[in-house]
Amino acid sequence: MDFLSFLTSLATSFIIFVVLMLLFTWLSRKPGNAEVYYPNRILKGMNPVEGGYMTRNPFAWIWEAMYSSETDIINMSGVDTAVYFVFLGTALGIFVFSALVLLPVLLPVAATDHSIRAENTTSNGTFTQLDKLSMGHVGNSVPRLWAFIVATYWVSIVAYFFLWRAYKHVTELRAKALMSPEVRADQFAILVRDIPSASGGQSKKEQVDSFFRAIYPDTFYRSMVVTDNKKVNKIYEELEGYKKKLARAEAIHAESKKTNPDALKPSHKTGFLGIIGEKVDSIEFYNDKIKELIQQLEGEQKVTLKEKQQSSAALVFFNSRVTAASASQNIHAPIVDTWTVIDAPEPRQLIWTNLSKKFYQRIVRQYVVYAVVFLTIFFYMIPIGFISALTTLDNLMKLLPFLKPVVKQKAIKTVLEAYLPQLALILFLALLPKFLLFLSRAEGIPSESHVTRAASGKYFYFSVLNVFIGVTLGGTLFTSFKSIENEPNSIFSVLAESLPQNATFFLTFVALKFFVGYGLELSRIVPLIIFHLKKKYLCKTEAEIKEAWAPGDLGYATRFPSDMLTMTIVLCYSVIAPIIIPFGVVYFGLGWLLLRNQALKVYVPSFESYGRMWPHIHTRMLATLILYQVTMCGYFGVKKFKATPVLFPLPIFSLIFGFICQKKFRRFFVSPALEVVSHELKEVPNMEIVFRYFIPPCLSAGKSDEHQFEDALSHASKTGSSTV
C-alpha cells in the first residue's frame, strides 16, 4: 500500500465516522427512535432524555459519558460491564504512557538513520514514507538499536504497572458487589454435580437431602434435583408460541374493527407454512391449541417431576450465604469425581441440559472441543493467509491478469488498496463467533457466563494466530516463495523484513475498526432500520414491538477478543513501528467514550458474574505482552544486534509476574471469600422466594402452589432457620 492509499483510507474512514456521528445526534433526538437509542433507560423506567429531546444539547452525550462514574455504570449495566471499562482503561493507559517515550525518541532515531538506502516506492518491497519511521529503516548492528532495546523494556514496565493496578481494582469491585446488602438468590445456593447412584432404596432427592443435612444440619434449607426437561420444555415453548400468535390475531382483529365494525376474524390454513390445509378461525384455533397444550404441560410436569429425576445434578439451598460460599469451595467426598460442588450461577444463566453431564464425560467433551478448535485454527489459517495474499493488488493481478486494465486506473487502485484487504478480513472473521459459542456449550459448561468466557478465549487465540500471525506471514510467503525455495535459510530474514512492511496494513485495519466500526456502533443505523421495518410491517402487539427493539448485551464473547486483537497488533508493533501507537490510543479512547454511552443507555446485560471474566482477560493481556517480547527478541536477533540477549529475561519476568498475580488474586474469582459474604443483609431473605427463583419456567408455568414439586424438590429443613 502506497502513502496515497493510506491517506485515502484514513480520510474516508474519518469522514464516514463524522457522518455517522452527526446522524446519531440527529436521529437520537427524535422521540420515535427512543427505543433504539435509550432502551436500557426505558426498561429501568427512567426518562429516555432528561429535559426533553429538542432542547437537549446534541453533544450532551459526550459529557454524560465522560463524567459518568463507575457506580453509574454498575447501576445501569452491572459489574461485568464496569470490568470491561477497566480493561479499556488499562489498554489506553499502557499505550498513552508508552507513547510518551516511544514517539519523541524512536521516530527521530529511525527517520534520521541513513545506513539503509530507501526509495519512495513499493514496487520491490522498499520503504514507503511510513516505513522510514519504523525500526526497519534502522541498519543492522548499529548503536541506534539501543534506543529500541530501552523502549522494549519501557513498554513492558508500563504494562506490568497497569496490569497489576487493574487486577487490584477489579478485585475491589468484585468484593464490593458481593458485600452488597441486597438479597441475591444465587448467593444462597450451590450446584452439585456427579451425584453417585442412590443406595438402600432412596430416591435421588432423599439421597441429596440426607447427604447435605448431615454436613450442614443448622443451615441446610432444601434441594432441587435437576430433571430431564426436554419434553416438558418443548411443550412449554410451543404453548408460549401459541399465546403470542393468539395475542397477534386478537390485535389484528381489534385493529380491523376500528375501520370496519363487521370485520371478520383473522383466519389461516393449518397446513405447511399456512399455504395448504384446512382454513380455520385463527383466534378459536389458537385458543383450542392453548387449552390442549396446558393439559399436556400439566401432565408432562407431573411425569417429569416423578419419573425423570435420574439426573446426577441438583441445586442445594442454605439459609446462610456464608455456608453456601463455604460449601462451594469444599471437597465433599474423598473421590473427586463424586459430589462435585461449585457456587450456583444466576438462574437465567443455567444451561439445564448440561447440568447432568458427568465428570469424565465433561473431560472427554472438553478435549474433543479443544481438538476441533485446534483444527479450526489450523485450517482457517490457510484461507486467511490466502485472503491476505490475494487481496494485495500485485498478487491479485498476478492471479487474475484480466483485471489489470481496471485495477491500474489510479482512482480504483487507491480505493481498492485502502479497503479491500481489511474488509475481506473483517467479513471473514464475522463467520466464526457462533461456531465457537456452539463448541463451548458442547463442553458441558453449566452457565452462559462461563460459555461466554470459554468462547472468548477460543476467539482470542484464533484471532492472534490467524489474523496477526497469519496475515503477517501469508502475504510475505506468497510473494517471496521462490526466493525462500531457492534459499531456505533466508526465511527468517524475509519474515523479519515483512514486519515493518505489514505495519501499514495493520494501521489501516485498526483505523477502519475504530472509525467505521465505532461510527456504526454509535449511530445504530442497522438496528434502527430493522426496528422501524419490523414495527411497520411485522409487529402487531406491544410484546412484538418490545422484542423488535430489545438491545441485547455488549457481546463479550466477540467484543473482548476483537479489542484484544487490536491490543496485540498495536503492542507488537509499538517499538517496530511506533507510529501505530496513536492509532491504538484513539481506538481504546474512542471505544471507552462511545461504549460508555452505550452501556448507560443502550445495552442490557444478559448475566452478572461479578467480574469473573477478568482473570481470563488479564491472562490474555499478559499473553499478548509475552508475544510482543518474543517478537522483539526474534526481530533483534534477525538484525544481528549483539545486545539481543539483554531482552531474553523479559518473557521470564512476564511469566513470574503472571504467576504472582494468579497466586495473589485469582482464587477470589473462583470462589467468593467468606469475609466478603459474611456482611449483614439489609433484610432477612425469604427462602421460599429464593428457592422458587431457580425453578425452570417450564415446570412452574401455570402453577401457584408448591405441592406439584414435592417429587423433585425436598421439604424445608425442620432445623433450619431463616437467619443469615
N, C-alpha and C positions, 0 to 999 in steps of 0.2 A: 504494500500500500504506500503510495507516494504522499507527500505532505499535503497536497491539494485535496486528495480524497479524505485524509484525516480531518482537515479543517471543515470539509463539506459535511462529514458525518457529525462532527461536534456541533456545527452551527445549526444544521437541520434538526438534530435531536433537541437542542435548546429551544428552537422556535416551536417545535411540537409541544414541548413542556410548557412554554409560556401560553400557547393557545389553549391547552388542556386546563391549565390553572385558571385562566380567565373564564373558560366555560364553567368550571366549578363555581367560581364566585357568582356567576350569573344564575346558573341552574339551582344552586343550593338556597338561593333567596326566594324561590318560588314555592309557595305553600303546598302545591300539588306534588312536589318532589320530596317532601319531608321524610316519607317512609324510606327513601333510598339513602338520604344523607344524614339522617338522625335516628335510625331505628333503635339504637341502644337506649337513647334517652326516652323514646316513646314507650318502649317496653318496660322501662322503670317508672312510668307515669310522670315523667318530667316534661316541661315545656320544651319543644324542639329548639326554639330560638328565643332567648331572653330578650325582651324589649321590642319584639316584632320583626318581621322579615325585612321590610323595605327601609326601616330606619336604622337597621344594623349596618355597621361598617363592613364592607365586603371583605376586608382583610383582617377582621377581628379574630378569625380562627387561628391566625398565626400567633397572636399574643396569647390567646387562650391555651394553645398547645405549649408555647414556650414557658409560660408561668404556671402551668398546672403542676401540682405536687405529686409525689409518688403515692401519697394517700388517695388522691383523686383517681389515679389510675387503678389502684386496688379496689376502691369503692365501685368503680364503673365496670372494670373488666377482670378483676381478680389478681391474685399473687403471681400466677404464671405469666400474665401479660407484663406485670412490673419487672419480672425477671428478664423477660425479653428485652426490655429497655435498658436493663443493666448490661446485657450483652452488647447492645448497640453503643452504649456509652463507653464500654470498655474498649471496643474496637476503635471507636472515634478517638479516645484518649491515647491509645497506642500510636495511631498514625499522626495525630497532631504533635505529640512530643517527639516522635521520630523525625518529623518534618523540620522541627526547629533546628536540628543539627544537620540532617542529610541534605536539605535543599541548598542552604547557603555554603556548604562545604563541598559536597560531591559534584554538583553541577559545574562550578568553575573548574574543579580539578579535571573533570572529563572533557569539558569544552576546550580547555587550553592545552591539552596534550597533543603533540604533533608527531608522536612516534609511529602512528599508523596513518598511512595516506588514505584519504577519503574523498569520494566524489559524490556529487548531488544526484545520484541516480540509483535506481533499484533494479536495473536490468540484470546485474550479475551478483546480486546479494550484497552490494556495497552499502555504505551508510547513507541514510536519509538525514534530513535536518534534525529529526528527533533522536536518531541513532547517535549523533555526535554528543548528545548529553548523557549517554549511557556508559556503563563500565566497559562495554565492548570497544569504545573509542580509545581506551587507555591501553598502551602497549603491554606486552608480557614482561614480567620480571622488572618492572620499573618501580622506583621508590614511591611513586604516587599511589600505588595499590595499598600502602599502609593506611591511607585515609579510609579506604573501603573496609579494611580489616577492623579499624576502630568503629566505623559505622555499624558493622555487623554486630559487634558487642553492644553498642548503644541500643540498637533496636531490641536486642534480647533482654537487656536490663530493664528497659521501659516496659516490655511485655510482662516480665516477672512481677514488676511492681503493680501494674494494673490488674493482672490476673489474681494476685493474692488479695488485693483490696476488694475486688469484685466478689470473690468466694466468701470473704468475711461478711460483706454487706448482704449477700443473698442468704447466708446463714441466719443473720439477724432478722431479715424479712420473714423467713420461714418460721423462726421461733416466735416472733410477734404474732403471726397469723394463727399458729397452733395454740398460743396462750389466750386467744380471744375468749371472752366470757360467753359468747353466743353458743348455743347448743347445736352441735353438728352431729347428725346421726352416725356418720361413718367413724367418728371417734369412739363410739361405744360398741363397735363390732369388730370381729376378726373373720378372716376367710380361712377355713380349714379344708385342706385337700389331702388326697391319698389316705382316706379313712379305710382301715382294714376291714375285712369281712366280719360281720357280726357273729357272735357265738352264743350258744345257750338259748336259742330261740328268740333273741332280742330283735326288735325292729331297728332300722337304721337310726331313727330319732332317739330311741331309748338308749342305744349304744353311745351316741354323741352326748346326750344329756348326762348319763351316768359318768362318762369319762371326765367331762369338764366340771360337773358339780363336785366330784371328788377332789379335784385340784383346786377349784375356786369356790368353796362352799358358801361364802358370805356375799359374793358379788355376781355369781352366775345368774343370768336372768332367764333366757331360753334360747333355743336354737331353731334354725330353719334348714331342713335338708333340701339340697338342690335336686330338683326333679327334672325329668325329661319333658321339656315343654314344647317340643317341636310341633306336635299335632295341635295342642290347645292354642299355641301362638298363631298357627296358620288360620284356625277358625276365628281367633280374635282379630287378626289383621283383615280377614275377609269381612267380618262384621263391621269393623271401622270403615272399611271401604264403602260398604253399602249405606252406612249412615251419612257419609259425605255425598254419595250420589243422591240420596233422598233429600238432603238439605239443598242440593243444587236444583233438583227437579221442582221442589216447592218454591225456591226463589224464582225460577224461570216462570212458573205458573202465576206467582204473585205479580211479577213484572208485567206479564201479558194481560192480566186482568185490569191493570191500570188504564190501558188503552182500549181494551175490549172486555167488558164485564162478562160476556158469554164465551170467552176464550176456552178452548178445550184444554184438558190436562195434557202435559207432555207425554209422549209415547216413544217406544223404541222396540226394535226387534231383538229377540233373545238369542239369536244365533251368533256366528263368528263376526266379531267386531261391530255388532249391531247392524250388519248388512243383510243377513239372511235370517230365516226363522219366523216364529210367530210374533205378531205385533201386539204389544201389551201396554196397558196404562202404567207409566213409569212409577208414579207415586204408590199405587196399590202394589205393584210388583216388588218394589223395594221394601215396603212395609212388611209384606209377607215373608220376604227373604230375611229381614231383620228378626222377626219373631221366630222363624225356623232356626236361625243361627244362634239366637240367645239360648234356646233349648239345647242345641248341640253343645254350646260352650259350657253351660252348667253341667251337662252330663260328662263332658270331657274333663272339666275341672275336678270333679269327684274321682274319676278314674285315674287322672294324673296324680292326685294327692294320695290316693290309696295304693296304687299299683306301680307307680313309676318313680319309686324312691331309691332305686338301685344305684344311685349316684355315689361317687366316692368323695363328694364335697358337701360342705354345709357352711352356713353363716351362724356364728355364735355371738350372743349378745350379753354384755355385762352392764350393770348399773353404775359402774365406775370407769371413767376413761383412763385412769391410771392403770387399772387392771387390764383393760383392753390393750393399752400400749405395751405393758409388760408381757402379756401373753403373746403378742405379735412377734416378739424377738426372743422368745424362749424355745428351747428344744423340748418337745413334749413326749418323745419316745426314744429309746436307745438306738433304734434303727431309723436312719434319716429319711427313708423313703416311705414312712408312715406318719400320719398326723402332722403333715407339713402345715405350718401356720404363718400367715402374713396379715398385716393390717388390712382391713376391708377398704376397697375403693368406694367412691360415691356410688349410690345405686344406679345413677344414669350412665356410669362408666362400665358397669359389669357386662362382660360378654358371656352370657349364660351358657352358651353351647361349649365354651372352652373350659368351664369350671370343673367338669367331671373328668377331664383328660388326666390320666395317671402319670406318675413320676417319670418312669422310663419312656413312656410314650411321648412325653413332652421333650425329653432329652433327644430322642431319635428325630422327632419333628424339627427340633432346633438345628441339628447338624445337617439334616436334609435341606432345610431352608438356606443355611449358610453355603452349602454346596451349590444350590441353584443360584444364589446371589453371586457367588464367585464366577460361575459360568456366564451369568448375565453380564457381569462387569467385563469379563474377558472378551465375549463375543460382541458386546456393544462397542468395545474399543476399536474393532475393525471398521464398522460403518462410520463411527465418529472420526477416526483417523482419515478414512476415505473422504468424508464430507469436508473436513478441514483442508485436505489437499485439493479436492475437486473444486471447492468454491473460491480458490485463488484464480484470478483471471488467466494468468500464464498457463496454469495447469488445465484450466477449462478449455482454453483454445487448443492445447495440445490434444486433448481427448476428443473435442468436437470442433474440428477445423472450420466447419461451415459457419460457425458463429463469429469468426474473425472480423468480417465486414461490419457487423453490428457492434461488437464489443470495442472495436478500435475507434468508434466515434467518441470524442472526448467527453461529452456530457454523460452519455450512457456508461462509459468506463468509470467515470468519477463516482456516479451513484452506486454502481454495482460493487466497486471496491469498498465503498463506505458502508454498505449494509448487507451484502449477500452472505458473507461468511458468518457474521454474528446472528442474523435472523435464522439462517439454516440451523445453527447450533441451538439457539433458544427453542425453536419449534421442535427439534428432535428430542430435547430434554423433557418437553412437556408431556411426552407419551409415557413416561416412566413411573410417576408417583403412585398411581392407583395399583399398579402391579406390585410395588414394594409394600404398600399397605395390606394387600391381599396376602402376600407372603408372611408378613409379620403376624397377622391374625392366625395363619395356618400353624404357627409355632405352638399354639395353645396358651397364649398370653391372656390373663384374666380380665384386663381392663383396657379401655380405649386410650387412656393417657399413656399406658405402657406400650401399646401398639404404636402410638404416635412417636414415642421416643425411639422405638426399635426401627421404624421406617425412616425416621430422620437420620439415624446413624447409617443405615444402608445407603440412603441417598447421598449423604455427605461423602462417604468413601467412594461411591460410584462417581460423583462429580469430580473429586480430586484426581482419581486415577484416569478417568476417561476424558474429562474436559481439560484440566490443567496439563496433565502429562500427555494425554492422547493428542490434543491439539498441537502441543509443542513439538512432539516427535513426528506426528503424522505428516505435516507439510514438509518438514525437513527431510525425512526419509524418502518421501515421494520425489522430491526434486533432486536429491543427492544420491539416489540409489546406485547409479552407475559408478560414481566416484568411490562410494563405500565398497561396492563389489570389487573394484579394481584394487582398492587399498582398505582391507577390513580394519586395520589398526587406526584408520582415520575417523572412525565413527564417533569417538569421544570428542575430538576437536571439532567435528562437524556439528555435533549436538550442542557443544558449548557456544559455538558461534551463532547457533539458532536462537539462543535465549534472548539476547538483546533485540534481535530482529523481530521476534514474536511479541515484544512489548507493545508495539503499535497496535497489533490485533487486539490485545487484551485491554489497551486503553479505550479503544472504540467499543469493545464489548461491555466494559464497565459503564462507560458514558451512556450507551444505549439503554442499559438496565436502569440507571438512576433517572435519566431524563424522560425517556418514553415510558418505562415501567412505572415509575412513581407518578408520572403525569396521568396515566390511565388509572392508577390506584386512587388518586385524589379525586379525579373527575367522575369516576364510576359511570362512565358513559355506557359501557356494555350492560351492567346491571340495571341502569336507568331505562334503556331501550327495551330490555326484556320485560321489566316490570310493567311498563306502560302498554306494551303489546299484549301481555297476559291479562292485565286489568281490563283492557278494552274488548278483547275478543274471546277470552277464555274464562275469566273469573266471574262467578255469579253470586257467591256468598262471601261474607266477611272472612270466614276461615280460609277460603281460597285466596283472597286478596292478601291476607296476612302471610300465607305460605309463599306467595309470589315475591314479597319484599323481605322475607326472612334473610338476614345478612350472613349467617354462619359465623365462624370464628376466624382468627388470624391465619389459620392453616399452618400450624407449627411444623408439621411433617415435611412441608416443602419450603417454607419461608426460612427456617433456620439453615438448612443445607445451602439454599441459594445465597444467603448472606455469608455463610462460611466459605463458599467458593470464591466470592469476591474478596473476602479477607485473605484467603490463600494466595490468590493472584497478586494482590497488592503487596502482601508481606514478602512473598518470594521474589518480587521484582523491586522491592523498596530500595535495595542497595545497587542492584544491577542497573536499574533504570529509575532513578529517584523521581522523575517527572510524573510517575504513576501515583505517587502518594497524595497529591492534591485531589486526584480523582477518587481515591479511597475516602478522603476526608469529606468530600461532597456527597458521596454515596451514603455513608453512615450518618452524616449530619442531616442531610435531607430526609433520610429514612427515619431518623429519630423524630424530626419535626412533623412530617406528614402522617406517619403511623401513630403518633401520639394523638393527633386529631381523630384518626380512625378508631383508635381504642376508646377514646372518650365518647364518641358519638355514633359509631357505626357497628363495629363487630361485637358479637355477644359470645362469650366463652362457652364451649360445649362441655367443659370439665374443669375441675380445680384440683391440682395435685400439690399445691403449696410449694412450687419451685423444684419439684423432683427432677425436672429435666436439666437443671443447672450442672450437676456433676458431669453429665454427658457432654454438655456444651463446653465446659471447661476442659475436658479431656480432648475434645476435637480442636479447640483453640490451641492447646498445647501440642497436639499432633501437627497442626499447621506450622507452629513455631519450629518444631524439630525438622519438618520438611524444608523450611526456609534455611535452617542452619546446615543441613546436609547438602542442600543445593549450593550454598555458598562455599562449603568445603570442596565440593566437586568442581565448581567453576574456578576457584582459585587454583586448584590442582591442575586443571587443564591449561591455565595461564602460566604454569610452571613457576609460580611465585614461591620462593624458598621459605617464606614465613607462613605458608599454608597450615602447618601443624599447630600453629597458635590457635586456630579455630576448632581443633578436634575436641577440646573439652566442652564446647558449648552444648552439643546434644546430650552429653553426660550430665551437665548441670540441669538441663531441662528435665531429664528423667528423674533426677534426685528431687527437683522442685515438685514434679508431679506426684512422686511418692509421698513427700511430706504433706502436700495438700490433701491427698487421699486419706492418709492416716489421721490427720487433724480434723477434717471436716466431713468426709463422705458418709460416715456411719449415721450421722444425724439425718441424712437424706434417704436412708434406707428404712429407718425406724424412728418414730417420734421419741424424743428424750423425755424421761419421766419427770424431770424438773420442770419441763415446759408444760406438760399436760396436767400437772398437779395444781395449777392455778384454779381458783374458785370460779364457778359458773355464775352467770347473772341470775339464773333461776334453776330450780330443781327440774331435771328433764322428765318429761312424760315418756316413760319407756315404751308404752304401747304405741305411741306415735312414732318413736324411733324405730321400733320393730316393724311396723306396717309400712314404713318408708321404703323398706327393702323388698316387699312383696312384689313380684313381677306384675305388670298391668294385666297380662293375660289370665292370671289367677285371681286377681282382685276385682276384675270388671264385673259390675252389677251386684257385688256382694257387700253387705253392710255389717254383718256380724262375723265373729271370729270362729264360729263353730265349723265352717267349711274347711278350715285349715288345720284342724287338730291332728289329722292323719300325717301331715308332713311337718308340722310345727309343734314344738314342745310347749307344755304349760309353763307358766312363770314359776320360778323357784320360790318355794314357800319361805325359805330362809333369807331370800334376797331382800334388800331394802332399796329405796329409791334415792339414796344419797350418792354423792359423787366423791 
